[in-house]
Amino acid sequence: MIQRAGKVLVGVWLAFCLPVSKAPAAVASPEPAPRAAAAQSAVFAVVNGTTITAQEYETALNSAARNKFYHRQPPEAELNTFKREISDRMVNRVLLLEEARRRGLTADQDKIREALSGYERRYKDSPMWQKQRAEVLPRLQRELEQQNMLERIEHDIRQVRSPSDAEARAFHRAHPDLFTEPEQVRLSVILLKVDPSSPKIAWDKAREEGRSIAKRIANGTDFGELARMHSADGSAQNGGDMGYVHRGMLPQGMHDEVDKLKPGMSSEVLTLLDGVALVKLTDRKISRQRAYDDVQKRAADLWQREQSEKKWTEFLAALRGKATIKIDL
């Protein structure tokens, strides 16, 4: 959607319009005039005769880094790969816009006007917007038009037909992991809450109470009755019954203990982040692959998604294969 460009375009406006003293902390201080001019004229890449400047590349890199790493420095081990991704993205953008124009695609001007009106409303009370509006609006319009053309060509290329039944069945057989239900266990819990910041004596007292409850369970007292009496978990009113859960929904330590249990068995006292607990295993459903007839629509949707991604990747590779690309890394 064209709105997806919103945050990026706000960044573009800030980069173009705000004085350096008002720029985000992550933006570097201005260089001396000769170096700044050199950065503006330095060439990062030439793609079919279209120049991408070093400044454009650095701006895109810094913006992407802020979005991905939340204003932290990218990990050294990931830096080269990340730089290559941004480089590829910028080269692909040039090639895609070129191909969109070759195909006669144009931007949806109704959407562009709507987006620009949104900016006018959002920043109407900003003195900086009023001062820079005449200069910034044409740049925003150009960015929005290009974004719209990029979305249109990607939408067109990614279109794929629905699979035949044989193709969907073959996909189901080839990707069993996508159609496998994880193991599920039905548990009941008794939670004795302890504030994480409590002193050791409070934790020791809760563990002692837990061991006392465990003895009563071992002697035949009903787990559900004890859960209603002692548990601070929301499931207490249901006798501690949590229903069916799968691995990942519970703390790792609890799952490790549950793995040792057979249906009907209760655990030892477990220490969790928010207290101590006892769990009872009621039932265990083993992991199983769902039959094709049960997941036919999902198999067809995933087949289409895979084919769409393959088609898009091959299309980009073909554009790059025919292009003249010179990158100065």
QUIPE-V815362 format. One record per residue. N is the residue number from 0. NEAR is the number of other C-alpha atoms within 8 Angstrom. Layout:
N;NEAR + N;NEAR
This chain:
0;6 + 1;11 + 2;6 + 3;6 + 4;10 + 5;8 + 6;7 + 7;7 + 8;10 + 9;8 + 10;9 + 11;8 + 12;11 + 13;9 + 14;8 + 15;7 + 16;9 + 17;11 + 18;6 + 19;7 + 20;5 + 21;6 + 22;10 + 23;5 + 24;5 + 25;5 + 26;7 + 27;5 + 28;5 + 29;6 + 30;6 + 31;6 + 32;6 + 33;6 + 34;8 + 35;10 + 36;8 + 37;8 + 38;10 + 39;9 + 40;8 + 41;9 + 42;10 + 43;12 + 44;12 + 45;13 + 46;14 + 47;7 + 48;6 + 49;7 + 50;9 + 51;11 + 52;13 + 53;13 + 54;9 + 55;8 + 56;13 + 57;8 + 58;8 + 59;9 + 60;10 + 61;9 + 62;9 + 63;9 + 64;13 + 65;10 + 66;8 + 67;6 + 68;9 + 69;7 + 70;8 + 71;7 + 72;6 + 73;8 + 74;6 + 75;6 + 76;5 + 77;8 + 78;9 + 79;8 + 80;7 + 81;8 + 82;9 + 83;8 + 84;8 + 85;12 + 86;9 + 87;8 + 88;8 + 89;9 + 90;9 + 91;10 + 92;9 + 93;10 + 94;12 + 95;10 + 96;11 + 97;8 + 98;8 + 99;13 + 100;9 + 101;7 + 102;6 + 103;6 + 104;10 + 105;7 + 106;9 + 107;8 + 108;7 + 109;6 + 110;8 + 111;12 + 112;8 + 113;8 + 114;10 + 115;11 + 116;8 + 117;8 + 118;8 + 119;8 + 120;7 + 121;7 + 122;8 + 123;8 + 124;7 + 125;7 + 126;6 + 127;8 + 128;10 + 129;9 + 130;7 + 131;9 + 132;8 + 133;7 + 134;7 + 135;11 + 136;9 + 137;8 + 138;8 + 139;11 + 140;10 + 141;8 + 142;9 + 143;11 + 144;12 + 145;10 + 146;10 + 147;12 + 148;13 + 149;12 + 150;10 + 151;9 + 152;11 + 153;9 + 154;8 + 155;7 + 156;9 + 157;10 + 158;7 + 159;7 + 160;5 + 161;6 + 162;10 + 163;6 + 164;6 + 165;7 + 166;8 + 167;13 + 168;11 + 169;8 + 170;10 + 171;12 + 172;7 + 173;6 + 174;8 + 175;9 + 176;6 + 177;6 + 178;10 + 179;10 + 180;8 + 181;9 + 182;11 + 183;12 + 184;13 + 185;13 + 186;15 + 187;15 + 188;16 + 189;15 + 190;13 + 191;12 + 192;9 + 193;11 + 194;7 + 195;7 + 196;4 + 197;8 + 198;6 + 199;6 + 200;6 + 201;9 + 202;12 + 203;8 + 204;8 + 205;13 + 206;11 + 207;8 + 208;8 + 209;13 + 210;10 + 211;8 + 212;9 + 213;11 + 214;8 + 215;9 + 216;10 + 217;7 + 218;6 + 219;6 + 220;9 + 221;7 + 222;10 + 223;12 + 224;9 + 225;13 + 226;15 + 227;12 + 228;7 + 229;10 + 230;13 + 231;9 + 232;9 + 233;6 + 234;11 + 235;17 + 236;8 + 237;8 + 238;13 + 239;18 + 240;12 + 241;10 + 242;8 + 243;8 + 244;11 + 245;10 + 246;9 + 247;6 + 248;6 + 249;9 + 250;8 + 251;7 + 252;7 + 253;9 + 254;10 + 255;8 + 256;9 + 257;10 + 258;6 + 259;6 + 260;10 + 261;6 + 262;9 + 263;8 + 264;9 + 265;9 + 266;11 + 267;7 + 268;11 + 269;9 + 270;8 + 271;9 + 272;5 + 273;8 + 274;14 + 275;16 + 276;13 + 277;14 + 278;11 + 279;13 + 280;16 + 281;11 + 282;9 + 283;10 + 284;7 + 285;7 + 286;9 + 287;8 + 288;9 + 289;9 + 290;6 + 291;9 + 292;5 + 293;6 + 294;10 + 295;10 + 296;6 + 297;7 + 298;13 + 299;11 + 300;8 + 301;8 + 302;11 + 303;12 + 304;8 + 305;8 + 306;9 + 307;11 + 308;9 + 309;8 + 310;10 + 311;11 + 312;8 + 313;8 + 314;9 + 315;9 + 316;8 + 317;8 + 318;9 + 319;11 + 320;6 + 321;6 + 322;9 + 323;9 + 324;9 + 325;7 + 326;7 + 327;6 + 328;3
